[in-house]
Every structure is written in structure tokens, then in C-alpha cells.
Amino acid sequence: REAVWTPEIEFHQTEDAFTVRVQLPGIKAEDVDVQVSQDAIAISGERKFAQTDVKGFRSEFRYGKFRRVLTLPAAV
């Protein structure tokens, strides 16, 4: 079964703009898909695991596909 995780976000609203920051360290911009509709923003992609031959390797990073949908408080 494939792991799915959700990245952390920050959302800020001013009188004339919304700002969304997504925490995606180590993921290239071209590996992220952002879809904006009138009332939501959907952010998805995948963090791929790079195989290593190192003995004793341990990782607590999250790998696999991610998706986050944020409903906007007003239409854009």
C-alpha cells in the first residue's frame, strides 16, 4: 500500500490577497502540482525515496504521495 501524507501549511489573508505557504523541504517545484479553483487550492505531488547502500540507514522523513486541499474563505 502506498503511503500518503499531508504537508503543513500556513495561510494568511489580507484585504486583497491570500498567501499560502507549504512546507515541502527537499521537493523540487516541478514535482509539485498546484490547482486553484474558485473556492479551493489543491496541492499534490510525491517525495521519492532514493535508494542507498549505506549500512545502518535510518530515516524518519515521509516519502510517497502527498495531497492537501485548502478551502478558501472567499471566491477567487
C-alpha positions in Angstrom: 0.0 0.0 0.0 1.3 3.4 -0.9 1.9 6.0 1.8 0.0 9.3 1.6 0.9 12.2 3.8 -0.2 15.9 4.1 2.3 18.7 4.3 2.0 21.5 6.9 0.7 24.9 5.6 0.4 28.5 6.6 -2.4 30.6 5.4 -2.6 34.4 5.6 -5.4 36.7 4.3 -5.3 40.4 3.7 -7.9 42.7 2.3 -6.8 42.0 -1.3 -4.8 38.7 -1.2 -4.4 35.2 0.1 -1.0 33.8 0.9 -0.4 30.1 1.3 3.0 28.6 2.3 3.5 24.9 2.2 6.3 23.1 4.0 7.9 20.8 1.3 11.7 20.7 2.1 13.7 18.7 -0.5 11.0 18.6 -3.1 11.6 20.3 -6.4 9.0 22.8 -7.7 8.5 20.7 -10.8 7.4 17.8 -8.6 4.5 19.8 -7.1 1.1 20.3 -8.8 -1.0 23.3 -7.7 -4.6 23.5 -8.8 -6.7 26.6 -8.0 -10.4 26.7 -8.3 -12.9 29.4 -7.3 -13.1 28.2 -3.7 -10.1 26.0 -3.1 -6.4 25.3 -3.6 -5.2 21.7 -4.1 -1.5 20.9 -3.7 -0.2 17.5 -4.6 3.0 15.7 -5.5 5.4 13.0 -4.4 8.6 12.7 -2.4 10.5 9.8 -3.8 13.0 7.7 -1.8 16.5 7.5 -3.2 18.0 4.0 -2.5 21.2 3.9 -0.6 23.7 1.2 0.1 24.7 2.6 3.5 24.6 0.2 6.4 22.5 1.2 9.4 20.5 3.7 7.4 17.5 5.2 9.3 15.1 7.8 8.1 12.1 9.5 9.7 11.3 11.5 6.6 7.9 11.0 5.0 8.0 9.6 1.5 5.3 8.9 -1.1 2.5 10.9 -2.5 1.1 13.9 -0.7 -2.1 16.0 -1.2 -3.5 18.9 0.6 -6.7 20.8 -0.2 -7.4 24.2 1.4 -10.9 25.7 1.2 -10.7 29.4 0.7 -12.8 31.8 2.8 -13.9 33.8 -0.3 -14.1 33.2 -4.0 -11.0 34.0 -6.2 
